[in-house]
Amino acid sequence: MNSTGGVSPDGPYREEFSMPSVLAYHRPESLDEAQKLASQINTVLIGGGTLVIPEVLSNPTNEAVIVDLQAVGLSGVSSELTDGQNSVKVGAMTRLSDLIENQEIPTLLQELSTKELPSTLRTQATTGGTIADRNGESILLSGFLTLGADIEINGADWIPLSQLLQSKSIEGIITAVKFQVPSPQSKTSFQSVGRTPMDTPIVSAIGISGSKGKPQIALTGVAEVPVLINEVADLENLKPKSDFRGTSNYRKHLASILYFRVAKEVRI
């Protein structure tokens, strides 16, 4: 085969395609500035850009105002001891790769972070972006849910992640996530079923033993967002959507099997 250097043998040609119209790009250096910019119409907030940029590119008719949060100063991991309970606060711009390497992060979240995305994307993807995406198949998000995490909005207000996941939209900028560190006596478990070990699980279950003997167990792949299963009866109320990887009934069947596996492993 002879190379034509990217030019058709019949002469130069132009491939017609549509690109999204980016009206403006901003890189604020303070949270106040970022909040003011975020209030504009058609604003798109980006952290690592692994989730948002592909979405922007897939909607060529949208006119986007990009607000890049990388210079706002929302990264880092810190811990504090309150009433004998150790908690960890993770800045929204903290990369998933940093969660894996930071010793303040519980082992459960470190392991889930390694499975969340390919290694090439974990150095770009942010904790806040993962939360904001509210993907029903995100095992890291499910891990935060299992730990009873709270989410900081605009650097001031805290709301439970479980509440955020049920809201129609996120009002404001996610600035941090905070959760209590499991005690050394706590048991954790992660079970999943996927087409291959490297694929995003079709369904997964994540659990941790509770301080009062009742475990916290969350599922992915059974709803629009990860869900906590508070009672066994909740399994019957699941209505997962079918796709090419599995029917609704198949996903529901997997959810039940994985739930009981995890419940058995984390039972004290």
N, C-alpha and C positions, 0 to 999 in steps of 0.2 A: 504494500500500500504506500503510495506516494503522499507525503505531507504537503499541504498547501498553506501551512502556516496560519490556519484559522480562516482562510479566505476561500470562498467557494470557487471551484474551477470556472464557473460562469461569471466570476467577478464578485466584488464585495456585495454583501447583503446586510440587511438590518433586521434583527429579530424584534418583533413588536411585543412589548410587555408593559405592564403597569407597575409603577412603584408608588408606595405610599407618600403622601405629601407631608413632610415634616415642617411645620410652620416655624418652629423654634427649638433650640436646644439650650437648656440651662443647667449649670452646675453650681448650685448654691453652696455656700460655705457655712451656713447656720441653719438650725431647725426652723427658726422664725421665717427666714427667707424662703425655705423650702415649703412651708405651710402656705405662704402667700402665693407662691407660684402654683402650688397644687390646687388652689381654689379656682384657677382659670379653667375655662371650658376646654374639653378635649385633652386635658393633661394626662400624660402617661408617666408614672413613676417607675424608674428603673434602679435596680441595685446591681446585681451581676449581669442582668440582661438575658439570662439563659431562657427565661420563660416569656418575658414581655416582648423582646425584640422579634422573635419568630411570629408572635401574634400580630404585632404591628405590620410586619412585612406581608402577612397573609391577608391583610385588609387594605388593599390599595386605594379604596375610596375614602378611607378615613384621613382626616387631617389632624396630625398629632403634635402636641407640644410636649417634648421630652424633658423631663426633670430628672437629672442624674444625681443620686444621693451619695455618691462615693466620697464627696468632700465634706459631708455634714458632720462626720465624727460619731457614727453610731455603731462602731465595731468594738469588740472586746468582750471578755468574760470576767465576771467578778463574783465573789461569794461573800455571804454575810451570815452571822450566827444570831438568831433571834429566838429568845425563849427556849434555848437549847436545841433548836432546829436549824440545820444548815440549809440555806437556799442559794441558788445560783441564778444570776442575771446575765443574759446573753444579748448583746446589742444586735439590732436588726441587720446591720451590714456585716456581721461576722460570717465568714465563708464556711461552708460545710466542711471543707478540708481542715479548718481551724478547730471545729468541734471534735474531729477525730484525734487531733494531736494534743488538745488541752486536757490536762489531768484533772481539772475541776469538773469536767463533764462526766456524768455517770456512765459506766460501761455500757449500759443498755443503749443510750443515745449515741455513743461512739460507734457501736456496731450497726445501728440503724442508719447512721450517716454514711457508712461505707456502702450500704446497699441502696441508698436513695437515688444515686445517679452514677454514670460512668466517672472514672477518676478525672478525666479531662474537664468535666463540667463541675466537679465538686470544688475546684479552685476558683470558680467564678460565681456559682450559685450562692445566694445568701440565705440566712435563717429567716429574715423578714419576708423575703420573696417567696420562700416555701410556705410560710404561714398565709401570706396574702393570696396565694394561688388557690388555697383551699381545695386541693386535689383529693378526691375520694380514694385514690390509690397511693397516696403518699404515706409511706411507713414511718418516716421521721415525724410528720405531723401527727400521726397516730400515737407515736411514742410520747410526744409532748402532751397529748390528750390524756394518755394513761397516767402521766405524772401529775395531772391536775394543774397544768400550767396556766398562768395568767399572762395577758398580753397588754403591753403599755402602748397607749395611743397618744401621739403628739407630745411625748415626754412627760405626761402628767397623769392621765387617767388609766386605771387598770381595770380590765374586764376578764372574766374567765374565758379561756379558749373555747370551752364547750358552748358558751353563749355567742362568741364571735362566729363560730362555724354555723350557727343556726340563723344568723342575721342575713338579710337580703344583700346587703352591701357593707363595705367597711368605710366608715366615715372618719377620715383623718389618716395620718401616717403612722404605720406600725414602727415603733422605735425600739422595742425590746420584748423579750419573753423571760418570764421568771418561774421557777419551779423549785419545790423542795427536793433535796437530795435523799434518795432512798437510804434507809438505815442499812448497816452492814448485814443485818439479819434478814433483810428483804430478799425475796426470791423473784426472779424475772424470767420471762419466757417469750420467745418469738417463734411462731410457726407459720409456714406459708406454703402455698401451692402455686407453681408457675410452669410455663411450658419448658423453660430451662432454668437452671440456677441463677443465670445472669439476667433473666427477664424480670420486668416488674411483676410482682405476684398477681395472680388472678384474684386471689383472696388471701389475706393474712390476718393473724390474730397476735396481739401483743398484750402481755399481762404483767402485773406486779402485785405482790402480796400487800394487802392493806394493813395498817396499824391495828385495826380492830378485827382482823381475821378475814375480812371480806376483800377479795382481790378486785383490782381495777383492770378491766379487759376491754380493749378497743379493737375494732375490725376495719379493714380496708377492703375495697372492691365490692361493697354491698350497697353503697349509696353515693350521692353526689359529694359527700364529705365523709371522713372517717367517723365512726359512731361508737359511743360507749354502750356496752351491754351491761345494764344494771341488774337485770334478772334474766333467768333462762327463758322466760316467756317473751322477752324482747326479740329472740331469734325468730319466732313465728311471725312477727310483724315486719320483718325485713322484706323489701321489695326491690331487689337489685335488678338492674337493667341487663338485658342480654346483649352480647356482642359476639364477634368472631371467635373469641377465646372461651366463651361459655354461656350457656343459657341462664336465665334467671333462676330456674330450679337447681341447676348445677352449682351456681354460686351460693345459693342458700344452703345447699347440702354441704358444701365445703365449709361454709361459715360455722355450721353446727359442729362438724367434726373438729375443726381447729379450735373452736371455743372450748370444748371439753378437754382437749389435749392441754391447752394452756392452763385452764382452771385446775387440772390435776397437778401440773408441775409447780404452780405457785401457791397451792394450798398449804397453809402452815400446820 
